[in-house]
Amino acid sequence: MGSNIAESWAKRRYPAHFVSKLTDADGEAQETSHWLATAMACGYISTPEQSALQFQLDAIGGKIGKMISKPETFVPKI
């Protein structure tokens, strides 16, 4: 997810590419959410640990969503 965000930032001059890479990051966040649930179900992490990590992931996802919805805000002025 972090590498997708870094790549999107490098491509922010091109809104469609920026959004595409942010969408990839959002997909990675959803995959991470799945693996957190799986780790909890398998007993690798506790419910409180899963909840705390999911809370952080949701916050990151919200920020990615805001960036996707307003890409023009991040396009540098040349």
Buried (B, 14 or more C-beta within 10 A) or exposed (E): BEEBBEBBEEBBEEEEBBBBBBBBBBEBBEEBBEEBEEBBEEEEBEEEEBEEBBEEBEEBBEEBEEBBEEBEEBEEEE
